[in-house]
Amino acid sequence: MRRLVLMLIVGFAGFVLVPHAAEAKGVKLTKEQVRTVCNGKTECQKYCGSVGTDLCHFKCKGGKCEGKCLSCGVQESRHVFPKLYAKRVVKQVVRRSP
C-alpha cells in the first residue's frame, strides 16, 4: 500500500515538474489596456518577456479584449510552469505601458 502511494506521489510530481508545451491562453484585459499597449489601436503584436524574445498579441474583438503570449511554451519549454509564465508576461507588458 505504501509503495502504491509513493508511486502515485512520484508520478504526479514528475508530471507537474517536467516542462511541456503550453497552448496560448488569453489574459482578459479592458479595451483601454489594449489601446494603451497598442498605441491607440485595438490590435497589435509586441515583443515581450524578460529579454524581449517572446511575442505577445493583444486584441479586442466582439467586446472581448485579451492578450496572449504566442511563443511562450511553443518551443522547448524553459519554464517549469509555461502557462503561468505566459500570463505573467502579458501582464508585465500591460503594467509597463505608458
N, C-alpha and C positions, 0 to 999 in steps of 0.2 A: 504494500500500500504506500509506503514512504517513497519507494522508487518511482511509482506512478506519479505521485505529487511532485517529486523532484524533477522528473522528466517534463511534466507539463509546465512547470515554472521556467525551466531552462529553455524549452521550446518557445514559450511566449516571449521571454526576454530576447531570444535570438531574433524572432520576427520583428520585434519593436526596434531593436538596435541596429539591425542590418539595413543599410541605406537601400532604398528602392525608388524607382521613378514615381513622381507625383504628377497628377493631372493639374492643370492650372485652374485653381478655384478663384473666383472673383471676390473682392472685398467690396462690400456695399459702401458707396460714397454718395454725397449730396451733389446736386448739379453745380453748386458753387465751388465745391472742392475740385471737381473735374475741370471746370473753367479756369480755376486758379492754376492748376498744374499744366493745363494745355494752352496757357496764354490767351484765354477768351474763347477758345474753340470747345466743341462738345466731344471731340475725339482726337487722340494723338497717341504716339508711341514715344517713349523716352528710355534712355539707358538708366539703369538703377542698380542697386546693390551697393555693398560696401566699397567695391573698387570700380563700379560702373561697367561691369561686364554682363549684367543681366539686362533683359529687355522687358519693359512693362508697357501694357496697353491700357489706356483709360478711355471710357466712352459712356455716353448717355444715349439710350435708345428706348423709346416707348415708356418714358417716365422712370426707367430704372437706370441708375448710374453705378458703375463699378470700375475697379481697377484690377488687372491681372498681371502676374509675372509670367510671361510667356516662356522664358528659358529656365526658370527655376525647376530643378529636378528632371529636366528633359535629358541632359547629358548625363554622364556618370554623376551620381549624386555625391556631392562633397559635404552634405549636411545630414545629420542623423535624422532629423525630422523635416524633410523638404517642404511639406505643406505649410508648416508653421513658419518656416523661413520665407516662403513666397508671400504670405500675408504680411509679414513684418516688413519686407522690402517695399511693398506697395504703400504701407502706412508711413514709412520713412520718407518717401517721395512727397506725399501729401503734406507732412509736417514741415519739410524743408522748403516748400514752395513759398515764394514771397507773398 
